[in-house]
Amino acid sequence: MISAPSSLPSGSIVFIGASTGGTEAIKDVLLGLPATMPPVLIVQHMPEMFTGSFARRLDGLCAMRVKEAAHGERVESGTVYLAPGHSHLSIRRVGAGFQCELAKSEPVNRHRPSVDVLFRSAAEQLGRAAIGVLLTGMGKDGANGLLQMLKAGAWTLAQDEASCVVFGMPREAVLLGAAREVVPLRDIAARILLRLSTQSGRS
């Protein structure tokens, strides 16, 4: 397995979105990532009564710390921030770092939290220092946001059809030309680490 680079470009952050079938897909990706990772922010379409227990389950399985995101908290390396089921999650630059922002605003693509909200904030706040990953899910949430990330210089990946429970969200991203790579689930963690290594070499 590829190791996380010891030197990372300033502000490198990974953003992941998923819906139907996403709980297992997210688990598989996170199990392939070491504790030395830069921060990871995730939106999984899930009712609010389940996101806390999902975060705790992942925390017990993964090398990284996994928690529900809290409004205004500083984003730190080695930590995964899962959007609570009641709020949109976005990221905001504060001084030399970043913090999580939660908002109970109107649903986007009929979802709150919405992957598009997270990905759009990644495009605006990080540009090329971000990595976007769109996993299995029904509908189109995240496709436009992934395209905005790509246009801002981020590296973007979509899960391939064969390994998806539902190919809807990744398919919409592929149709928009938003994914630089279309990757089987089993390879996504390795591709994230490879990209981080590439970014580290350029920073």
C-alpha positions in Angstrom: 0.0 0.0 0.0 1.2 3.5 -0.8 2.0 5.5 2.3 0.8 9.1 2.9 3.6 11.5 2.1 5.4 13.1 5.0 5.2 16.5 3.3 1.9 17.7 2.0 1.0 20.8 0.0 -0.4 23.5 2.3 -4.1 23.0 2.9 -4.5 19.6 1.2 -7.9 18.2 2.0 -9.9 15.3 0.7 -13.7 15.6 0.0 -16.0 12.6 -0.4 -19.7 12.4 -1.3 -21.9 9.4 -1.4 -25.6 8.2 -1.1 -27.1 4.8 -1.7 -24.5 2.2 -0.9 -22.2 4.8 0.4 -21.8 3.6 4.0 -19.9 0.5 3.0 -18.1 2.4 0.2 -16.9 5.1 2.6 -15.8 2.4 5.0 -13.8 0.7 2.3 -12.0 3.9 1.3 -11.2 5.0 4.8 -9.8 1.6 5.7 -7.2 2.2 3.0 -6.1 5.5 4.4 -3.4 5.9 7.2 -3.6 8.0 10.3 -1.1 10.5 8.9 -3.6 11.7 6.2 -4.6 15.3 5.7 -8.2 16.0 6.7 -11.2 14.3 5.0 -14.6 15.8 4.8 -17.6 13.6 3.9 -21.2 14.0 3.0 -23.3 10.8 3.1 -27.0 11.1 2.5 -28.4 9.7 5.8 -31.0 10.7 8.4 -29.7 12.7 11.3 -30.4 10.0 13.8 -27.9 7.7 12.1 -24.9 9.9 11.3 -23.5 10.0 14.9 -23.5 6.2 15.2 -22.1 5.9 11.7 -19.2 8.2 12.6 -18.6 6.2 15.8 -18.6 2.9 13.9 -16.0 4.2 11.4 -13.9 5.6 14.2 -13.6 2.2 15.7 -12.5 0.7 12.4 -10.3 3.2 10.8 -6.7 4.5 11.4 -8.0 8.1 11.2 -10.1 9.7 13.8 -13.8 9.9 12.6 -16.3 12.3 14.1 -19.4 14.2 13.2 -18.5 17.7 12.1 -19.3 20.6 14.5 -19.9 24.1 13.4 -16.8 26.3 13.6 -14.4 23.6 14.5 -10.9 23.7 13.1 -10.0 21.1 10.5 -7.0 19.0 11.5 -4.9 16.3 9.8 -5.6 12.7 10.7 -9.3 13.5 11.2 -12.4 12.6 9.2 -15.4 15.0 9.5 -18.8 13.6 8.6 -21.7 15.9 7.9 -24.5 15.5 10.5 -27.8 14.5 8.9 -29.5 17.8 9.7 -27.1 20.3 8.1 -25.1 21.1 5.0 -21.3 20.9 5.5 -18.9 23.3 3.9 -15.3 24.4 4.5 -14.1 28.0 5.1 -10.6 29.4 5.3 -9.8 31.1 8.6 -6.3 32.6 8.9 -3.8 29.9 8.0 -6.2 27.0 8.4 -9.7 25.9 7.7 -12.9 25.2 9.7 -16.1 23.3 9.2 -19.3 25.3 8.6 -22.8 23.8 9.2 -26.0 25.3 7.8 -29.6 24.3 8.1 -30.5 26.1 4.9 -32.8 24.8 2.2 -32.0 21.3 0.7 -29.9 21.3 -2.5 -30.8 18.6 -5.0 -33.5 17.6 -2.5 -30.8 16.8 0.1 -29.5 18.3 3.3 -26.6 17.6 3.7 -25.8 18.0 0.0 -22.6 16.9 -1.7 -22.8 19.8 -4.0 -22.6 22.3 -1.1 -19.5 20.6 0.2 -17.8 20.3 -3.2 -18.5 23.9 -4.2 -16.9 25.1 -1.0 -13.9 23.0 -1.7 -13.6 24.6 -5.2 -13.9 28.1 -3.8 -11.7 27.7 -0.8 -8.9 25.2 -1.8 -8.7 25.0 -5.6 -5.9 22.7 -6.7 -5.1 21.6 -3.1 -8.3 19.6 -2.9 -9.2 16.1 -4.0 -12.8 15.3 -4.7 -14.3 11.8 -4.7 -17.8 10.9 -5.7 -19.0 7.5 -4.7 -22.1 5.3 -5.3 -25.5 7.0 -5.0 -28.8 7.7 -6.7 -29.5 11.0 -8.4 -27.1 13.7 -9.4 -26.0 15.4 -6.1 -22.3 16.1 -6.3 -21.8 16.0 -10.0 -21.9 19.8 -10.6 -19.9 20.4 -7.5 -17.2 17.9 -8.7 -17.1 19.8 -12.0 -16.5 23.1 -10.1 -13.7 21.4 -8.2 -12.2 20.2 -11.5 -12.4 23.7 -13.0 -10.7 25.1 -9.9 -7.8 22.8 -10.4 -8.7 20.0 -8.0 -8.1 16.3 -8.7 -11.4 14.5 -9.1 -12.4 10.8 -9.0 -15.6 9.0 -9.5 -16.4 5.4 -8.6 -16.8 3.1 -11.6 -20.1 1.5 -12.5 -19.1 -2.1 -11.8 -18.3 -1.4 -8.1 -21.3 1.0 -7.4 -24.5 -0.1 -5.8 -26.1 2.7 -7.8 -24.1 4.4 -10.5 -26.4 7.5 -10.6 -24.2 10.2 -9.0 -20.9 9.1 -10.5 -22.5 8.6 -13.9 -23.8 12.2 -13.9 -20.3 13.4 -13.0 -18.8 11.4 -15.8 -21.3 12.7 -18.3 -20.4 16.3 -17.3 -16.7 15.5 -17.8 -16.1 16.2 -14.1 -14.0 13.2 -13.2 -10.4 13.1 -14.1 -10.4 9.4 -13.2 -13.1 6.7 -13.0 -11.9 4.1 -10.5 -13.1 0.8 -9.0 -13.9 1.2 -5.3 -11.0 -1.1 -4.3 -8.5 1.3 -5.9 -9.8 4.7 -4.7 -7.8 4.9 -1.5 -4.6 4.1 -3.4 -5.4 6.7 -6.0 -6.0 9.4 -3.3 -2.6 8.6 -1.7 -0.8 8.6 -5.1 -2.3 12.0 -5.9 -1.2 13.3 -2.5 2.3 12.1 -3.2 2.2 13.9 -6.5 0.9 17.1 -4.9 3.6 16.9 -2.2 6.3 16.6 -4.9 5.0 19.8 -6.6 4.5 21.9 -3.4 
